[in-house]
Amino acid sequence: MRNLIRAAAACGIALVMLVGCGRSDEAEKSIDDISGSVHDVQGVLVDEKAAVKAGDARAEVETTQAVAAGELDKLRRFAERAPADTQDFADAALEWTEAVEEYRSALLGGSDSDVAALIGVRVNDKARALNEAAEELDVDNWKPVHTF
């Protein structure tokens, strides 16, 4: 009986350690920084989508590519300093942004349509992974990145 009580107490302590009492300030800052970069890229994607519908997308694709490239530098720094509990989210954000930038570069460079399509599939896969990482981390005010 004593062993059963000790085991139950140990499980309770382990559960508290796993769940914790919220995120650290460092984790919150990491999440805020990463989310901000992702949302900056999302913002230019919205403008790009509108330009595509209007039939004049080249300038917006260039803007998206430039913004994604700039956010990559930030996201690399954020991923390097991300605490362990936000590392998957940081990595997913970095990989999605890399895919967005690569896809726009392929479009602007006149890549073969098959190559561009494969990169587009990669963007979709990375978008799903990023949304899953955000959901697992329960990121506040997360605006899911869209696939296309």
N, C-alpha and C positions, 0 to 999 in steps of 0.2 A: 504494500500500500504506500509506503514511504517513497519507493522508487517511482510509483505512478504519480504521486504529488510532485516530486522533483521534476519528472519529465513534463508534466503539465506546466509547471512554473517556467521551465526552460523554453518551452514552446511559446509561452506568453511573452517572455523577454525577447525571443527571436522575432516574434511578430511585431512588437513595438519597434525593434531596431529596423526591420524591413519597411514598415509603414512610416515611421518617423513622426515628427511633429511639424511637418512642413518642410519647405525647401530652405536652404541656406541663402543668405544674401548674395553670395557668390553665384549660386545656381540661378537665382532670380535675375541677376545682372546678365549672366550668360544667355539666358532665354530671351530677355528683352533685346539684347544686342543682336542676336541671331534673327529673331522675329522681325526686327526693324529692317535688317538687310533684305530678308526675303520679301517683306512687304514693299520695299523700294523697287525691287525687280518686278513684283506683281503689278505695281502701279504703271510701269512703262509697258507691260504686256497688255494691259487694258487699252492704253492709247494705241498700241500697235494693232490690236484686234479691230478697233474702230477705223483705223487707217486702211486696213485690208478690205473692210466692207466698203469703204469709199473708193477703193481702187488705186490708192496712192500710198503704198506701204514702205517703200525703200527707206525714206528718211526715218520712219519710226523703227524699222528693223535695225538700222544703224544705231539709233538711240538705245534700243533695247540691248544690243550687243555691247555698247560702250558702258551702259549702267551695270550690266551683269559683270563685265570685266572689272569694273571698279569695286563692285561689291565682293568679288572673289578675293581681292586682297584683304578686305576686312574679315570675311568669313574664314580665311586661312588663319588669321590672328586669333579670331574667336575660337576656332577649333583647337588651336595650340594651347590655349589657356582654359578651355572648358573643363569644369569639374566632371568627375566620373559619371555622375548621374545625368549630365546633359550631353555627354560625348556623342551618343548615337544621334541625337537631334542635330548637333553641330555638324557631324559628318554628313548626315542626310541633306542638310541645307547647302553645304559646300558642293556636294555631288550634283544636286539639282541645278544649282546656279552654274556650275561648270557645263552641264549638259545644255542649259539654255543658251549660254554664250557660244558653245561649240555649234549648236544648231543655227544660230543667227550668222555666225562666221561662215558656215557652209552655204547658207542661202546667199549671202553677199558675195561669196567667192565663186558662185556659179557651179557648185558641186553637182555631180551627177544626181539625178532625182532619186535613184535607188539609195545612194549614200545618205542623202538628206532624209529620206524616209526612215532609214535605220537609226539615224541620230534622233529623229522625232520620236521613235519608239523608245529610245533610251530616256528622253526627256519625260515621257509618260511614266516609265518605270520609276524614275527618280522622284517624280511628283508623288506617286503613290507611297513610296518609301518615306518621303518627308512628311506627308500627312499622317502616316501611321506612327512615325516617331513623335510627332507633335501630340497625337492622341494618347499614346502611351505615357507621355510626360504630363499630360493634362495641361497643355499650354493655354493660359487665359487669353481670350479674345483672338484665338487663332483663326485666320482666314485661310481655308484650305487652298493650296495651289491647285490649279485646274490642269487637267490633261486636255489634249486637243485631238 
